[in-house]
Amino acid sequence: MSKNGTILVVDDDDDILTAARLLLRRRFAEVVTCRQPERIPDLMGRQAFDVVLLDMNFGPGESSGKQGLEWLERILGIDPDIVVIMVTAHGSVDTAVEARKSRRNRIRRSRAAQQPQRDCDAQARQ
């Protein structure tokens, strides 16, 4: 089986990072792990990733998913086309719905921003 792509795994649990690295290296050409989400912009600035596997909660006692949703927005701000998979051991249906809404809204805004360019291109061809 050929390995393609690069994945960034972001989680504050070293055991999760180790397990992800061991499992995902079978499928991806490169697996990059990160314990501190604050490093995401720098990592994404230095390297192109095909997928981000992102924990929704960072730090002891965190279970709202708010941190992961904030990082989801920042990641999509850097690369609106990247695939982001949200993971958590402490989630709810509401948190999952919020993550989906965030992505859907980002896609709508991106398409809306591209529409004026399409309109100009169409007019130029006429």
N, C-alpha and C positions, 0 to 999 in steps of 0.2 A: 504494500500500500504506500503510495507516495504521500509525502507530507507537504502541505501547502499553507501559506499564510502565516501571519503573526498575531498572537493573542496577548493581550495585557490582562492580567488577573490582579484585581485590587481588593484586598481584604486585610483586616487588622489581626486575623488569627493565623499564626505561623503554621499550624497544622493544616488549615485549609489551603494555604499557599503551597505547602509541600505536596499535599495530595493532588492539587490541581496541576502542579508542574509534572508530577509523575504520570498522571492520566492523560493530560493534554499533549504531552510531547509525542505521543503515538500518532496524533492527528495533525499537529501544527509543526511547521518548519522551525518556529521559534516561540518559546513561551517566556514572557517577561512577567515577573511578579513584583508587586509593590505593596508594602504594608501601610504606607502613608498616602492618603488620597491627595494631599497637597502637592505631591510630586507629579500628578497626572499631566498638568499642562506642560511641564518641562519634558517629560517622557514623550508626549505626543508631538512636541516641537522638534525632537531629535530623531524620531522614528515613526514610520507609518505603521499603523495597526489595522488589521482587518476586523478584529473583534475585541471588545472589552467585556470582561466578566467582572461585574461591579457589585460588591456587597452594598447593602442598603443602610447598614448601621455600623458606625465606627466608634469604638470606645465602650467601656463597661457600662451596663445599664441602659444603653441606647436601644430602643426598639420601635421608634416611631417611623423609621424609614426616611425621615426628612433629610438627613445628611446625604443619603444615596440619591434622592431626587434632585437635590441641589447639584451634586456632582454630575448627574445625568445631563442637566441643563448646560453645565460648563463644557462637558465633553462634546455635546452636540453643537455648542457654539464654536468649538474648534474644528470639528469635522461633522457636518450635518448628515453625511452619508454613512457614517460608521455604524456597525451593528453593536448594540449594547445589550447585554443580557444581565438583568438584575437578579441578584440572589440574596436570600436572607433566611435565617433560622427563626426570626421573630417577625412574621408578617401577617397581614390581614388582606382580605379581599379589597378593602378600601385602598390600601397602599398599592396593591397591584393595579387597580383601576387608575389611580393617580399617575403611576409610572407610564401606563399606556396613553393616558391623556396628554402627558407631557410630550411624548414622542409624536403623537398625532398632530398636536398643535404646532410643533416645530416643523413637521413636514408641510403642513398647510402654509405656514409663514414662508417657508423656503420657496414653495411653488408660487405663492402670490408675489414674492419678490422677483421671480424670474419672468412673470407674465409681461411686464412693461417691455423687457428686452425682446421677448417673442413678438409682441405687437410691432415694435420698431423694425425688427427683421422682416416681418411680413409686409409692412408698408414699403420698405426699401426694395423688396422684390417686385412690387407692382409697377 
